[in-house]
Amino acid sequence: MPRKIPWSLKVITPQAKAKAMFTIGLSLKLRPGAYEQYKLAHEQLWPELATGMTANSVSMAIYRDGDRLFLFAAAPCEAHWQRSRQDPVLVRWDAKMAKLLETDPRGDGIAFTKLEKAFGFGDFK
């Protein structure tokens, strides 16, 4: 009978490592008093926006801490993420969100800060 190897002793093969997902973290800042509208917009997410993310296997969660939002997204690879960002519906969505979120200094778009990954484990490595 083969002996089971404890999970802590398993070797991570190059094939297993290649299966790690692309992940990204972003922070955003809400405009004063905009949280309820922001939350409602996401509860009523446009079907065409959801379709584009689903087609590219993008998963996303957004967390709140006061007026700061932290977006965490995952996709099978960076190409899937980039493709999802090219969806024409995002231009309209971003214009709507720019009324609720701080924009860059020129007012051209939503001000995002890309977060440095401090730790990753498993699929998020």
N, C-alpha and C positions, 0 to 999 in steps of 0.2 A: 504494500500500500504506500503511495507517495506521501511524503511528509509535507505538511503545509508550512509555508514560509510566513513568519509574522510580517504584517504589513510594513513595519518599520525597517525590515531588511530587504524588501523587494527593490530590485534594480530598475531604475527608470530608463527604458530603452529610448533610442533616438526616435523610434516610431511613436511611442507614447508621448514624448516631449513635443513632437510635431502636431499632436492633436490639441495642444493648449489653445484656448480661445484668444481672440483679440479683445482686449478690454480697454475702456477709457473712462476716466473720471473728470468731470468738469464742475466748476462752481459758478454760480450766477447769483445776482442780487436782485431781490424783488424791489419794485418801487413801493413807497409807503402806501399802505392800505390795499395793496393789489393781491394779497394771497387768496382771498375767497374767489375772485375772478379767475386767477391762475388755476386754482384747484378745479373749479367748475369746467374750465376749458379742457382740462385733461380728463375729467370724468366724461366729457362729451367729445372725446377725441374723434376727429374727422375720420370716417371710414377709409378714405383714400390714403390718408397718412398711415394708418394702421396697416393697410394692404402693402404699402411700399416697404415698411419695416419688416413685416412678416415675409415678404418675398425675398428679402436679403438676410433672413434669420437673425434679425437684430432684436435683442431683449434689452429692456431698459427699466430702471427704477430711479425715482427722484426722491430725495430726502430733504427735509426742512429743518433748519436750526435758526429760529428767529427770522430775520430777513434774508438769510443765506439759503440757497438751494444747492444740493450736491447731486449731480446726475451721474449715475453709473450705468454704463452700457456694455454689452458683450455681443460679439458676432463670431462666426466660425473663423474669420480671418479679416485682416484690415481691408482687403478688397471689398468684402461684403459691406463693411461699415461705410467706406468711401462711396460705394454705389448708392447706398441708402441716402447719403447726404446730397446726392445729385438729383433727387426727386423734385420735379418742378413745383409740387404742392408745398414744399418747404419754404419757398419764397413767400407765399401767402401766410403760412403758419408763423414764420418768423416776424412778419409785419404785425400780426396780431399779438404775438408775444412781446414785441418791442414796446407795446403800450403798457405792459405789466412788469417788464424787467429793465434793468439799467442797460443802456446802449453804450457802444464804444464812444470815445471822445468826439468823433465826427458825426455821431448819430446814424452811422451807416448800417449798423446791425447790433445784435445782442452782444453784450460784453461777457465773454466766457473766459475763465481762467482754466487752463489745462492743469490737472492735478498730477503730481508725481506719484507713481505707484510706490508705496512704502513696503508693501508685502503682497505676495500672491501665493496661493496654494492650490493644488489640484488643477482643475480646468482654468483657473484664473492666474496661473503662474506666468 
